[in-house]
Amino acid sequence: MAKIVAGVCTSHVPAIGAALDLGKTEEPYWKRVFSGYERSKRWIEEVKPDVCIVVFNDHATAFSVDVVPTFALGCAEEFIPADEGWGPRPVPVVKGHPELAAHIAQSVILDEFDLTVVNKMDVDHGLTVPLSLMFGQPEEWPCKIIPLAVNVVLFPPPTGNRCFHLGEAIRKAVESFPEDLKVVVFGTGGMSHQISGPRAGLINSKFDKNFMDNFSDHPEKLTALRHVEYMREAGAEGIEMVMWLVARGALNKNVEEVYRFYTVPASNTAVGHLILENRPEKRAAKAKSAKAKSAKAKSAKTKSSARAKPAKASRTKKVLAVRGKAAPVKAKKAAKKAAKKAAKKARR
Ligand SMILES: [Fe+2]
């Protein structure tokens, strides 16, 4: 069966892609950003996912304002890197996994999440920058990618709560796919930033760090955030952070944060990055620990009864030994008595 093993969350700042493509990774400004992903690249090389589901937003590249789907799942064989501000990035074509994508679409739609199925979609920096940060600059991407585009550009975007529950439905879908596949879910976008208006350039590190602090163990605090709170605290484009919650919902309740990185700024945006690995569910872990405790208690009882038996045996032995000692004493007395009798007889 397919299994989600981890989640990767990261900002998808377009300037990061341009810096990488233009060979600026060693410049001090950019080195600060790219050095934060060195460990992540090693991690994903070890994990070797078969498929990554990448939750991102289209920046008016594949979809114009004529049609803006709330959730659009890429079910195609491949997705072409889009021609955006700096031109199409020189990155490999993104290969999809149509079978798993179609299975997710069916499962999730029957679970009452109204996804748009997309069979043709160019993908912009929202998807390709996270791939570059995690996989570097390979000839071809080392795994299949299923893009999931979320509308965060045209009001009203979905709530963080809706995103979280969609993640849960995706997890259920993946876990019912019969092929053995190792799946990692990416949540991209954010962190705090605003690219236009009087507050352009806004970054709120306190909000970002608090978001990251709650992400693993208290996502319910984040799913309760309303649009206006993102807007006020994280800037107009900070709403992209709801896409992280799709990835969080797709993971177990019990996760371990295995890596965190945060730096300010990259271009005009705060860069945040988390890697979470699935751990056994708390309920399952609790049951497991109760079972282990009961087995331990049972084994202790068996041991103590095993110890008790020898003790009993030794008491018995002791009794026997006492009796054993007593028997010769009695025999001696009887022998003495018999000897006295014989002597008496002889005297007569
Ligand atoms: Fe974005």
Residues whose N, C-alpha, C, O or C-beta is under 5 A from the ligand:
A	BS01	LIG	none
